Amino acid sequence: MNPLLTSIPTALTAFTATNLDDVLILLLFFSQVSTTFRKRHIVLGQYLGFGALVVASLSGYFGGLLMPRDWIGMLGIMPIAIGLNRLFIPETEEIESEESQPERTNSWFSNLLSPQVYSVAAVTFANGGDNVGIYVPLFASATWESLLVILSVFFGMVGVWCYAAYRLIQVPAIADALTRYGNLLVPFVLIGLGILIMIDSHTLENRGLAVLSLLIGGLVVLNLGRNLAELNALNAEEPLSPQP
């Protein structure tokens, strides 16, 4: 059989096996869509994060992994930090701060530079850290032509994954459950995801990385505390509404 044709089912199998959990993450993201967090942010962030995974895998294909597995586990700090921020910083405050700014252009380039895109990309990249270990041997065993087919299938499947999650969130039962409990679930899902990434990558078994993780975690907590203090100060400065 033509090697190029066999690359298609191989790519489909590899992508599906390594990205099943991404559907759940995408469902949670789509349930959080609002005036400041739009569908395009999710799609762009998913492509950006997955593209970074492919680049990391190609680096291993061309000449050795950029980082050992336990260092890759350090990426788990990113969803933990995002989850803590969503847990303690009310979304209404973010919306108010966005609405107080001048309206931005709606171009794809300006959307690509938005922090919402990078938040999704960070979670996608961190959640797929283990995928690098699967993609590197897959890419290494492929010819240039097969590699192009595999990458085309991969990036096509990213769009299919986003569309499938978006359609699933339209199902009334799923939409009602995630709309009702999504805001409560998302922070804990992100924090749990980050912890699982670090445990699965054996990051905390390395004493040096464990200490480094604690230091970075401390900086995250300090930054979160500063943001909370600023929000409390702003709330205290707001004038009281006149009594009728």
N, C-alpha and C positions, 0 to 999 in steps of 0.2 A: 504493500500500500504506500501511496505517496507520503513521505515524511511530513510535508506541510499539512496534509489532511489529518494525520494523526496528532498533530500539534494542537488542533482545535479541541478535541475531547480532553486531551491532557490538561490544557489551560483551563477549561471549564471545571474539571474535577479539582484542580489545585486551588483555583479561586474560591469555589464553593466550600471546600473543606477548611480553608483558612479564614473565611470571612462570614461564616454563619452568624457569629455573635454580633457582627456589625449591624445586622438587620435590627436587632433589639436596640442598639445604641441610636440608630437612625430613627426608629420609631419614637424614642424619647425626645430626640432633637426636633422632629417635626411636630410633636405635641406642644413644643415650647414656642412655636412661631408666633411672632407679635410684630408690632410696628417697628421695633428695633432689631429683631432677629428674624430674618426673612428666609424663605425657602432657598433663594439663590446663595445665601451665606452657607447653608448646609451643603449644597451641591458643590460649590467652589471649595469649601473646606475639605470635603471628602476627597475630591480630586487632588487637591494640594497635598493632603496627608498621604494618600496612597501613592502619589507620584514620588514623594520623599522616600517611601518604603522601596519603591522600584529602583530609585537612584542608589540607595544603600545596598540593595541586592546586586545591582550592576557593578558597584565598586568591588564587592566580594567576587563577582564573576571575573573582573579584569585583574584583580591582584590582591586578594585577601580581604577579610572583613575589616571594616573601619573600627569596630569595637567588639570586644568579647561579649558573650551573652550576659554576664553579670553586670557589665556597664550599660548594656541596652536596657536592663531592668530599671536603671535610674530614671528612664523616661516615665515610669509610673508616678513620679512626683508631680508631673504636669496635670493629669486628671484629678489627683488629690487636691492640688492647689485650686483648680477650677471649681471642684465640688465644694471646698470650704468657702470659697468666695460666694457661690450661689446660695450656700446654706445661711450665711450670716449677713450678706448684703441683700436687702429686699430688692426685688426686680422693679418695683415701682420707682425706687430712687434712680435706677439706671435709666428708666424711661423718661423721667423728668429731666435728667441731665442731658439726655439726647435731644429732647424737645426744645430745651433752652438754647441749643446750638443752631446756627443757620443751616438751612436745608442743603444737603450735599447733592452733587450730581449723581445720577443713577447709572453711571457707566460701569462696565464690567471691571475696568481698571480700578476705579474708586472702591468698588465692592471688594476687590481682591486685597486691598490695603486695610480693610476694616478689621477690628479686633475680633469680631464675631467669627469671621472666616478662620482666623488663626486659632481660635479656641477649638473649633471643630477639627481643624487639621491636626492640632496637638493631640487631641483625644484619639483621632484615627491613627496617627503615627504611633502613639504609645501603645494603643490596643493591638496594633499589628506588629509590634517589635519582634515577636517570635516568628512571624511570617518570613523574616529575612533568612532564617536558617533553612526554610523549605524552598524559598525562591532561588537561593544561590545555587544549589546543586541542579535545580530544574533548568536554570539559565545556562549553567556550565555544560550541561549535556546536550544543549541545543545548537544547531547551526545558526548562522546569521539570519537566514530566511525563516527558520522555525522560531527564532527569538522574536522577530518582528511580528509573526502571527500570534505568538503567545502574548506579547505586550498589547497588541490590538484587541485581542479577546479580553484581557484583563481590564483595560480602560473602558471597553464597551460594557463589561459587566458592572463596573462601578456605576454607570448610568442606570443599568437595569436594577441594581440594588436600591439606588435612590428612588427610582420610580415605584418599585415594589413597596418600599416602606411608606412612600407618600400615599399609595393606593390603600394600603392596609390601615393607615390612620383615618381613612374616610369611612371605614366600617364603623357603624354607630356604637357597637359594644366596645370596641377597642378605643375609639375616639372619646367616648364618655369616661371610660376608666382612666385613660391617660390625661385627659383634660382635668379630671377631678383630683387625681393623685400625682400627676406628673411633676408638678412643682415640688412636691414633697419627696418624690422618689429620685429625681435626677441627681441632687447633691450626693445622696448616699450611694447611688449606683456608680457615680464617678469616683468617689472616694474608695469604694470597695474594689472597683476595677483597678485603680492605681495600686492598691495593696496587693491584689492578686498578681499583677504584673511583676511586682518586685519579689514576691515570694516564688513565683514560678520560674523567674530568671535567676534565683539563688543569690540575689543582690545582697540581702541582709546577712548571708552567711560569710561574706567578706567583711572583716572588721573595718578595714579602711573605708569601704563604700558605705557600711552601716553608719559610721561616724559622719561621713560626708552627707549622707541622707538626713541625719538628724540636724546637721548645721543648716542645710538648705531648708528643711522643714521649719526650723526656728526662724529663718529669714521670712518664709512665707507667712508664718503666724504673726511676726512683728509687722509686716506690711499690711496684713489683714486688720490688725489692731489699729494701725494708723488710719486706715480707710474708715473703720468704724468710728474712730474718734472724730474724724472730719465730718462724717455724716451726722453724728450727734451734735456737733457744733453748729452745723448748718440748720438742723432742725430747731435748735435752741434759739437761733437768731431770727427765725421766721416769726412775724408778728401774729399775735393771737387774733382770730377772726372776731369781729364785733358781735357782741351779744344782741339779740333782737329785743 
